[in-house]
């Protein structure tokens, strides 16, 4: 069952745990491949997402009219540097499918 994604996926500690433990940001089960990210058109264009990785089915369950799903085989977890304008951790898919 999908957790309260709107609150949970913006919690910095939860986002970090999902990245480091390779668990789904929506259901908290282990991730396999492919991995899905949900993001705005701007995030898709930059290839940098703020919501944690998800299973494809979980991602499609949280998409709304302003977001889209991108699938990948892998990703990098990027913690913001002191001088970054965007202080939120982000995910950069490295093998788009």
C-alpha positions in Angstrom: 0.0 0.0 0.0 1.3 3.4 -0.9 2.2 5.6 2.0 1.2 9.3 2.4 3.5 10.2 -0.5 2.9 13.9 -0.4 4.3 14.2 3.1 6.7 11.4 3.2 8.5 12.1 -0.1 9.4 15.6 0.9 10.9 14.6 4.2 14.7 14.9 3.8 15.5 12.0 6.1 13.1 9.7 4.3 14.4 10.7 0.9 18.0 10.0 2.1 16.9 6.6 3.6 15.3 5.6 0.3 18.4 6.5 -1.6 20.9 4.7 0.6 18.7 1.7 1.3 17.4 1.4 -2.2 13.8 1.3 -1.1 10.7 2.6 -2.8 9.7 6.1 -1.7 6.0 5.2 -1.9 5.7 1.6 -0.5 9.1 1.2 1.3 9.8 -2.2 -0.3 13.2 -2.9 -1.9 13.8 -1.6 -5.4 14.6 -3.7 -8.4 14.8 -2.5 -12.0 13.5 -0.5 -13.7 13.4 2.3 -11.2 11.0 5.2 -11.7 11.2 8.8 -10.8 8.2 11.2 -10.7 8.9 14.8 -11.6 7.8 18.1 -13.1 8.7 19.0 -16.7 11.5 21.1 -15.3 12.9 18.2 -13.3 12.7 15.9 -16.4 14.4 18.5 -18.5 17.3 18.9 -15.9 17.4 15.1 -15.3 17.3 15.9 -11.6 14.5 14.7 -9.4 13.5 15.6 -5.8 11.1 12.7 -5.0 12.8 9.4 -4.1 13.0 6.4 -6.4 9.9 4.2 -6.8 8.7 1.1 -8.4 7.1 1.8 -11.8 3.6 0.8 -10.5 4.0 3.0 -7.4 5.1 5.9 -9.5 2.2 5.7 -11.8 0.0 5.7 -8.7 1.2 9.1 -7.5 1.4 10.9 -10.9 -0.9 13.8 -11.3 -1.5 16.2 -14.2 1.6 18.3 -13.4 4.1 15.4 -13.2 5.4 12.6 -15.3 7.3 9.3 -14.8 10.9 8.6 -16.0 12.3 5.1 -15.8 16.0 4.2 -15.4 18.3 1.4 -14.6 20.3 3.4 -12.1 20.8 6.8 -10.5 23.1 9.0 -8.5 22.1 10.5 -5.2 23.3 14.0 -5.0 23.5 15.9 -1.7 23.5 19.7 -2.1 26.8 21.5 -1.7 27.0 24.5 0.6 26.8 26.9 -2.4 24.0 25.1 -4.3 20.9 27.3 -4.8 18.7 24.2 -4.4 19.3 22.8 -0.9 17.2 19.7 -1.4 18.8 16.3 -2.1 18.2 15.1 -5.7 18.4 12.0 -7.8 20.0 12.0 -11.3 19.1 9.0 -13.4 22.1 7.7 -15.3 20.6 5.1 -17.6 17.3 6.3 -18.9 15.0 3.6 -20.4 
